[in-house]
Amino acid sequence: MEFSRRLFVISESLATDDLAALKFLSLEHIPLRKQEAIQEPKAFFQALQEKALISDSDQAFLKELFYRINRMDILVCHLGSSREEMERELQIPGRAKVSPFRYLLFQLFENITTEELKCFKFLLGKELPKSKLNTESTMIDVFTEMEKKGILGEDNLKVLKSLCEKVDKSLVKKIEEYELSLCGQEEMLCTEGQSSSVILGITADRTIRPASFLASDSPARHQQYTQLEVYKMTSRPRGVCLILNNHNFERVGAEVAGHKLKDRKGTDVDAAALRKVFSKLHFKIAEYKDLTAKEIHNVVKRYQHEDHKDRDCFVCCILSHGKKGIIYGVDGQEVPIQELTTSFTGQNCHSLAGKPKVFFVQACQGDARQQGVVIEVDSAEQDSSVETDGRLHLDFIPSEADFLLGMATLQDYVSYRSPSHGSWYIQSLCQHLEESCPRGEDILTILTAVNEEVSRKLDTQNAGKQMPQPSFTLRKKLIFPVN
C-alpha cells in the first residue's frame, strides 16, 4: 500500500511531457502498441508493475527513469535516492535498463529547439505521413515514426545523422559518441571475451560516465570522452536575465533595528553593466528597481510561473542591502534568499528542469573586513571611495542540480561598492563575461578570473580586501556563446 501511495503522489506531479519521456525510454520493455493506450501516469506505472519492471522491493528501473529525465526532485523526495547514488549505481555492469540507443535519442530530443524541430519535420516530409508531422508532434513522436518506417534503429543512424548535419551539427557529436561506444563494445568482446549482456550494461553506463570505459584506448579518443558535456545554449533569447536593483532606501525611510538604510549609490552603474553584457549574450532583460519585499516576492513568482520551455537558461542578479540569509526590500522588510533560489528548482519551475539557473548576489555577508597580506604587485590604482552593502549571510544553494550561485564575498565579510564606478564584484564580472564569452570560456573559468581580480583590490581607507565565492551544482560546462 505504501508503494502504491508513493506512485500515486508521483503521478500527480508529472506533466504530459514527463509521461511521454518515460514511455519513450521504456520502449524496449513496453511495446508501442501497448503504450498507445496509456494516457496518464498511473496506467504507465501499472504497466511497469505488470511487466515486473518495478515493485515495492525493486525500484531500480523507476529510479533510473527519473534520473534519465532529470526529475531529481522526485528521485530525492519520493524515491530516496540522489544523482550521485544513481551515477554510482549505473556504473555497475548490467545495471542500466534504458538502452544506450534509446537514451541517445532522448538526449537529442532534449537538445533540439522548436525551430529545429520544424526543420526536421520539413526534411522528413517525403518519408513520414503528413498526419504524423503536424504542429502537435514532438521530436519523440518523430523518432517513433522513423523507427516504424525502418529509417532509424540501433544500427541504422545514417538518415538521422544526415538530418542532424543539415539542422545542427552539434547534435552529430552525440551520435558519433554513441557509435564510438559501439566500437568499444566490439573491442571488449574481442579482447576480453565478455558476454554481450555485460557489455551492454557497460555501454549503457557510458552515456553517463564515458571516460570510465576505454581507459586503455588511444589518447585522442580518451581525451574526447573525458571532456565534459556543455549545456545547450542555442535558443533566442537564451532566457531571462532578471535584475532586482534596489537603490533608494532613504526616500521611504527604511529602518532596520533602529538604523536607517542608506541609498545604494553606484548600483545603477552595476545594473547598466549587467544589462549591456547579458543583452550581448542574447538574454531578454527584465529589470525591476526599488521594490518592496512584497513586490520582490510577486516578481519572482511571476517568472517562476512563466513558461521557459523554449529557453535554455535563467539568470537572476540581486543588488540590494541584506543581512544573514535575507535581502531587504526598499521598505526595510526581509526577503529570504532561500525563497528566491528554490522558486526555480525543477519541482517549482518545471520548464527550467535540467537547465542552468544562475544567481549573482551583490551584498555583504557580514561586518568583518578582510585584511590583506603584503604582496608585490606591478601596479594598482584603487578607488578609496567605497561603501558596503550591509550584512548578508547566504548558506543556501538548492541541493538540486544545475544551479550556480555567485556571491560577491566570503561568509562573514563585507563587499565593496563605489558610488561612482559600481561594485568591485559586478564590474569585474561583467568585464570578464564581455571579454571571455567570445573566446568560448566556461562560466567557472570566468568566475575564477573574477576571484583573482577582485582579490587584488584594496579599500585604502580600511586596508580591506574582498574575495568572491561561487557555489554550484552544475553538471555540465556552462558557456554563453555570443553568436
CORTA-V599538 format. One record per pair of residues at least 24 apart in sequence whose ideal C-beta (glycine too) atoms are under 8 Angstrom apart, sorted by the first residue. I is the first residue (numbers start at 1). J is the second residue. D is the distance in Angstrom with one decimal. If there is no record, write none. Layout:
I|J|D + I|J|D
This chain:
2|56|7.3 + 3|55|7.4 + 3|56|4.0 + 6|78|5.8 + 6|79|7.9 + 7|42|7.2 + 7|45|4.7 + 8|42|7.0 + 9|78|6.4 + 10|41|7.2 + 10|45|7.8 + 10|74|5.7 + 10|78|5.3 + 11|40|7.3 + 11|41|3.6 + 11|42|4.9 + 11|45|6.5 + 13|73|7.9 + 13|74|6.6 + 13|347|7.5 + 14|41|4.7 + 15|350|6.0 + 17|138|7.9 + 18|69|6.4 + 18|71|6.7 + 19|44|6.2 + 20|138|6.7 + 20|140|5.6 + 21|68|8.0 + 21|69|4.6 + 21|106|6.6 + 21|109|7.9 + 21|140|7.1 + 22|65|5.4 + 22|69|6.6 + 24|102|7.1 + 24|105|7.5 + 24|106|6.4 + 24|109|7.9 + 24|140|4.9 + 24|143|7.6 + 24|144|7.3 + 25|65|5.9 + 25|68|5.7 + 25|69|7.2 + 25|98|5.1 + 25|102|5.7 + 25|103|7.0 + 25|106|5.9 + 26|53|7.8 + 26|65|7.1 + 26|98|7.8 + 27|102|6.3 + 27|144|7.9 + 28|98|7.8 + 28|99|5.2 + 28|102|6.3 + 29|53|5.8 + 29|61|8.0 + 29|97|7.0 + 32|144|6.9 + 32|148|7.9 + 53|97|7.5 + 60|89|7.3 + 60|95|7.2 + 60|97|7.5 + 61|97|4.9 + 63|89|7.8 + 64|89|7.9 + 64|90|6.9 + 64|96|6.6 + 64|97|6.0 + 64|98|6.0 + 65|98|7.2 + 68|98|5.7 + 68|103|6.3 + 68|106|6.7 + 69|106|7.7 + 70|346|6.8 + 70|353|5.5 + 70|354|3.7 + 70|401|7.5 + 71|346|6.4 + 71|353|6.7 + 72|346|6.2 + 72|400|5.1 + 72|401|5.8 + 73|345|6.4 + 73|346|5.2 + 73|347|3.6 + 73|400|6.5 + 74|347|8.0 + 76|399|7.3 + 76|400|7.7 + 77|347|7.7 + 83|401|5.9 + 83|475|7.7 + 87|208|6.0 + 87|209|6.8 + 90|204|7.3 + 90|205|5.0 + 90|208|5.6 + 90|209|8.0 + 91|205|5.2 + 91|208|7.5 + 91|209|5.9 + 91|212|6.2 + 92|201|7.4 + 92|205|7.7 + 93|198|4.8 + 93|201|4.2 + 93|202|5.1 + 93|205|7.6 + 94|197|6.1 + 94|198|5.8 + 94|200|7.5 + 94|201|3.3 + 95|201|6.1 + 95|205|7.4 + 96|201|5.9 + 96|204|3.4 + 96|205|5.7 + 97|204|8.0 + 98|204|6.7 + 99|154|7.4 + 99|200|7.8 + 99|204|6.6 + 100|178|6.3 + 100|181|6.5 + 100|200|7.8 + 100|203|5.0 + 100|204|5.0 + 100|206|7.2 + 100|207|5.7 + 101|153|7.8 + 101|154|4.2 + 101|178|7.3 + 103|204|7.2 + 103|207|5.0 + 104|174|6.4 + 104|175|7.0 + 104|178|4.7 + 104|207|7.1 + 105|140|7.9 + 105|143|5.0 + 106|140|7.9 + 107|174|5.8 + 107|207|7.5 + 108|139|7.3 + 108|143|8.0 + 108|160|8.0 + 108|164|7.6 + 108|171|5.7 + 108|174|6.2 + 108|175|7.7 + 109|138|7.4 + 109|139|4.5 + 109|140|5.5 + 109|143|7.0 + 110|232|7.4 + 110|354|7.0 + 111|168|7.9 + 111|170|7.6 + 111|171|6.4 + 111|174|7.7 + 111|232|4.7 + 112|139|5.1 + 112|167|7.8 + 112|168|7.4 + 112|171|7.2 + 113|234|6.0 + 113|235|5.7 + 113|310|6.9 + 114|310|5.3 + 116|167|5.1 + 116|168|5.7 + 117|142|7.6 + 119|166|7.4 + 119|167|4.7 + 120|163|6.0 + 120|167|6.1 + 123|163|5.6 + 123|166|6.5 + 123|167|7.4 + 124|163|7.4 + 127|151|6.2 + 127|159|7.8 + 155|182|8.0 + 168|234|7.3 + 170|234|7.8 + 177|210|6.7 + 177|224|7.7 + 177|225|7.5 + 178|207|7.8 + 180|221|6.9 + 180|224|7.8 + 181|206|5.0 + 181|207|7.8 + 181|210|7.2 + 181|213|7.2 + 184|213|5.8 + 184|214|4.9 + 184|217|7.1 + 187|214|7.5 + 228|476|5.8 + 228|477|4.9 + 229|475|7.8 + 229|476|4.4 + 229|477|7.1 + 230|442|7.8 + 230|476|5.7 + 230|477|4.6 + 230|478|7.7 + 230|479|5.7 + 231|312|7.0 + 231|313|7.3 + 231|355|7.2 + 231|356|5.3 + 231|474|7.8 + 231|476|4.8 + 231|477|7.0 + 231|478|5.3 + 231|479|7.4 + 232|312|5.4 + 233|312|5.0 + 233|313|6.6 + 233|478|7.8 + 233|479|6.3 + 233|480|6.3 + 233|481|5.9 + 234|312|6.7 + 234|481|7.9 + 235|310|5.9 + 235|311|5.3 + 235|312|4.6 + 236|282|5.8 + 237|282|5.4 + 237|283|5.7 + 237|284|4.3 + 237|311|6.7 + 238|281|6.4 + 238|282|4.9 + 238|283|5.2 + 238|311|6.6 + 238|312|5.4 + 238|313|5.2 + 238|480|7.1 + 239|283|6.0 + 239|284|7.1 + 239|308|6.5 + 239|311|3.9 + 239|312|5.9 + 239|313|4.1 + 239|314|5.1 + 239|315|6.7 + 239|355|7.8 + 240|283|6.7 + 240|284|5.3 + 240|286|5.6 + 240|303|6.2 + 240|306|7.5 + 240|308|7.5 + 240|311|7.1 + 240|314|5.9 + 240|315|7.1 + 241|274|7.1 + 241|275|8.0 + 241|278|4.0 + 241|283|3.9 + 241|284|6.9 + 241|285|5.3 + 241|286|7.0 + 241|315|4.3 + 241|316|7.8 + 241|317|6.9 + 242|286|5.0 + 242|287|8.0 + 242|288|7.6 + 242|299|7.5 + 242|300|8.0 + 242|303|5.8 + 242|314|7.6 + 242|315|6.9 + 242|316|4.6 + 242|317|7.1 + 243|271|5.7 + 243|274|5.6 + 243|275|7.0 + 243|285|6.9 + 243|286|7.0 + 243|287|4.2 + 243|288|7.1 + 243|316|7.9 + 243|317|4.7 + 243|319|7.2 + 244|288|5.7 + 244|291|6.5 + 244|296|6.2 + 244|299|7.1 + 244|316|7.2 + 244|317|7.1 + 244|318|5.1 + 244|319|6.7 + 244|320|6.8 + 245|270|7.6 + 245|271|4.4 + 245|287|6.1 + 245|288|7.0 + 245|289|4.9 + 245|290|7.7 + 245|317|8.0 + 245|319|4.8 + 245|320|7.8 + 246|289|7.4 + 246|290|5.9 + 246|291|6.5 + 246|319|6.4 + 246|320|4.0 + 246|321|7.0 + 246|327|7.7 + 246|328|7.1 + 246|329|7.0 + 246|330|5.4 + 247|289|6.4 + 247|290|5.9 + 248|290|5.1 + 248|330|6.1 + 249|321|6.7 + 249|328|7.6 + 249|330|5.4 + 249|332|7.5 + 251|330|7.8 + 252|330|5.7 + 252|331|5.9 + 252|332|8.0 + 254|328|7.0 + 254|329|7.9 + 254|330|5.9 + 254|331|5.7 + 254|332|3.5 + 255|332|5.5 + 256|323|7.5 + 256|328|6.9 + 256|332|5.4 + 256|390|8.0 + 261|321|5.4 + 261|328|6.5 + 261|332|6.1 + 261|390|7.2 + 262|387|7.6 + 264|319|7.1 + 264|320|7.2 + 264|321|6.7 + 264|387|7.8 + 264|389|6.7 + 264|417|6.9 + 265|387|7.0 + 265|417|7.8 + 265|419|3.7 + 266|387|7.4 + 266|417|5.0 + 266|418|5.3 + 266|419|4.5 + 266|420|6.4 + 266|421|6.6 + 266|422|4.9 + 266|423|6.7 + 267|319|4.9 + 267|362|7.7 + 267|417|7.1 + 267|422|7.4 + 267|423|7.6 + 269|420|7.5 + 269|421|6.3 + 269|422|3.6 + 269|427|7.6 + 270|319|5.7 + 270|362|6.4 + 270|417|7.7 + 270|422|4.3 + 270|423|5.5 + 270|426|4.0 + 270|427|6.9 + 270|430|8.0 + 271|317|8.0 + 271|319|6.5 + 273|422|6.4 + 273|426|6.4 + 273|427|6.1 + 273|430|4.0 + 274|317|5.2 + 274|360|8.0 + 274|426|6.7 + 274|430|6.2 + 276|430|7.2 + 276|434|7.8 + 277|430|4.6 + 277|433|4.9 + 277|434|5.1 + 278|315|6.4 + 280|434|6.9 + 280|437|8.0 + 280|482|6.3 + 281|433|7.2 + 281|437|6.2 + 281|480|4.5 + 281|482|6.5 + 282|482|7.8 + 283|313|7.7 + 283|315|6.2 + 290|330|4.9 + 291|329|5.8 + 291|330|6.6 + 292|329|4.1 + 292|330|6.0 + 292|331|4.3 + 292|333|6.5 + 293|328|7.3 + 293|329|3.5 + 293|331|6.3 + 293|333|3.5 + 293|334|6.3 + 293|335|4.9 + 294|329|7.2 + 294|333|7.4 + 295|329|6.8 + 296|327|7.6 + 296|329|5.6 + 296|335|5.0 + 296|340|7.8 + 297|335|6.7 + 297|339|7.5 + 300|339|7.6 + 300|340|5.6 + 300|343|5.3 + 301|343|7.1 + 304|343|4.4 + 304|344|6.3 + 304|348|6.2 + 304|349|5.1 + 305|349|7.7 + 306|351|7.9 + 307|351|5.4 + 308|349|7.0 + 308|351|4.1 + 308|352|5.0 + 308|355|7.2 + 309|351|4.7 + 311|351|8.0 + 311|355|7.6 + 312|355|6.0 + 312|356|7.8 + 313|355|6.0 + 313|356|5.1 + 313|357|7.7 + 313|358|6.8 + 313|478|7.9 + 314|344|6.0 + 314|352|5.5 + 314|355|7.0 + 314|356|7.6 + 314|357|5.0 + 314|358|7.0 + 315|358|4.6 + 315|359|7.8 + 315|360|7.6 + 316|340|7.1 + 316|344|7.8 + 316|357|7.8 + 316|358|7.2 + 316|359|5.0 + 316|360|7.5 + 317|359|7.7 + 317|360|4.7 + 317|362|7.6 + 317|426|7.7 + 318|359|6.9 + 318|360|7.1 + 318|361|4.8 + 318|362|6.9 + 318|363|7.2 + 319|362|4.8 + 319|363|7.7 + 319|423|7.9 + 319|426|7.3 + 320|362|7.9 + 320|363|6.1 + 320|389|7.4 + 321|363|6.7 + 321|389|5.6 + 321|390|4.0 + 321|392|7.9 + 322|363|4.3 + 322|364|7.0 + 322|389|6.9 + 322|390|5.5 + 322|391|6.7 + 322|392|3.3 + 323|390|6.1 + 323|391|3.9 + 323|392|5.8 + 323|393|7.3 + 324|366|8.0 + 324|391|6.4 + 324|392|6.9 + 324|393|3.9 + 325|392|7.7 + 325|393|5.9 + 325|394|6.4 + 325|395|7.1 + 325|396|7.2 + 326|392|7.2 + 327|361|7.8 + 327|363|6.4 + 327|392|6.7 + 328|390|7.3 + 337|361|7.3 + 337|392|7.7 + 337|394|5.0 + 337|396|6.4 + 338|396|4.6 + 341|396|6.8 + 341|397|6.7 + 341|398|5.6 + 341|403|6.9 + 341|405|7.0 + 342|398|5.5 + 345|398|5.2 + 345|400|4.8 + 346|400|6.0 + 346|402|7.9 + 347|400|7.7 + 354|401|7.9 + 354|402|6.3 + 355|402|6.2 + 356|402|5.2 + 356|403|7.7 + 356|404|6.5 + 356|474|6.4 + 356|478|5.2 + 357|402|6.1 + 357|403|5.1 + 357|404|7.3 + 358|403|7.9 + 358|404|4.7 + 358|406|7.4 + 358|443|7.4 + 358|478|7.5 + 359|403|7.5 + 359|404|7.1 + 359|405|4.9 + 359|406|6.9 + 360|406|4.4 + 360|426|7.2 + 360|429|6.6 + 361|392|7.4 + 361|394|6.5 + 361|405|7.2 + 361|406|7.0 + 361|407|5.5 + 361|408|6.4 + 362|389|6.7 + 362|408|4.9 + 362|415|6.7 + 362|417|7.3 + 362|423|5.1 + 362|425|5.7 + 362|426|5.1 + 363|389|4.5 + 363|390|6.7 + 363|392|4.1 + 363|408|6.4 + 363|415|6.6 + 364|388|5.3 + 364|389|4.8 + 364|390|5.5 + 364|391|5.6 + 364|392|5.3 + 364|408|7.7 + 364|409|6.5 + 364|413|7.1 + 364|414|4.5 + 364|415|5.1 + 365|391|7.4 + 365|392|5.1 + 365|393|4.9 + 365|394|6.6 + 365|407|6.8 + 365|408|8.0 + 365|409|5.5 + 365|410|6.6 + 365|411|5.1 + 365|412|6.0 + 365|413|5.9 + 365|414|7.9 + 365|415|7.5 + 366|391|5.7 + 366|392|7.8 + 366|393|6.1 + 366|411|6.7 + 366|412|3.6 + 366|413|5.5 + 366|414|6.9 + 367|391|6.0 + 367|412|7.7 + 367|414|6.6 + 368|412|5.0 + 368|413|5.1 + 368|414|7.0 + 369|413|7.0 + 369|414|5.8 + 369|459|7.4 + 369|462|5.5 + 369|463|7.8 + 369|464|4.0 + 369|465|7.9 + 370|409|7.8 + 370|410|7.2 + 370|413|4.9 + 370|414|7.9 + 370|464|6.2 + 370|465|4.4 + 370|466|6.4 + 370|467|6.4 + 371|463|6.2 + 371|464|7.3 + 371|465|6.6 + 372|458|6.1 + 372|463|6.5 + 372|464|7.8 + 372|465|4.2 + 377|456|7.0 + 380|456|7.0 + 380|457|8.0 + 380|458|7.0 + 382|457|6.4 + 382|458|5.2 + 382|459|7.7 + 382|460|5.5 + 383|418|4.9 + 383|420|7.5 + 383|421|6.0 + 384|459|7.1 + 384|460|4.2 + 384|461|5.3 + 385|418|6.2 + 385|419|6.4 + 385|420|7.0 + 386|416|4.2 + 386|417|6.4 + 386|418|5.3 + 386|424|7.8 + 386|459|5.4 + 386|461|7.7 + 387|416|7.1 + 387|417|5.1 + 387|418|7.6 + 387|419|6.4 + 388|414|4.1 + 388|415|6.6 + 388|416|6.4 + 388|417|7.2 + 389|414|7.5 + 389|415|5.9 + 389|417|6.1 + 389|423|7.7 + 397|471|4.8 + 397|472|7.6 + 397|473|6.8 + 398|473|7.2 + 399|473|7.1 + 400|473|6.8 + 401|473|4.9 + 401|474|7.4 + 401|475|5.2 + 402|473|6.5 + 402|474|6.3 + 402|475|6.5 + 403|472|6.5 + 403|473|4.9 + 403|474|7.4 + 404|443|6.6 + 404|470|6.7 + 404|471|7.7 + 404|472|4.4 + 404|473|7.9 + 404|474|5.8 + 404|478|6.8 + 405|470|6.9 + 405|471|4.7 + 405|472|6.9 + 406|447|6.1 + 406|468|6.9 + 406|470|4.9 + 407|468|6.3 + 407|469|4.7 + 407|470|7.1 + 407|471|7.2 + 408|466|7.3 + 408|468|5.7 + 409|466|5.2 + 409|467|6.4 + 409|468|6.2 + 409|469|6.9 + 410|467|5.1 + 410|468|7.9 + 410|469|5.2 + 411|469|7.6 + 413|466|7.0 + 413|467|7.4 + 414|464|6.9 + 414|466|7.4 + 415|466|5.6 + 416|457|7.4 + 416|459|5.8 + 416|464|7.0 + 416|466|5.7 + 424|454|5.1 + 424|457|5.3 + 424|466|5.8 + 425|450|7.2 + 425|454|5.8 + 425|466|7.3 + 425|468|5.4 + 428|453|4.8 + 428|454|5.3 + 433|480|7.2 + 437|479|7.6 + 437|480|4.8 + 437|481|7.2 + 437|482|5.6 + 438|482|5.0 + 440|479|6.1 + 440|481|7.3 + 441|479|7.3 + 442|477|4.4 + 442|478|5.8 + 442|479|5.0 + 443|478|4.4 + 443|479|7.3 + 443|480|7.2 + 444|470|7.1 + 444|472|7.2 + 444|474|7.6 + 444|477|7.9 + 444|478|7.4
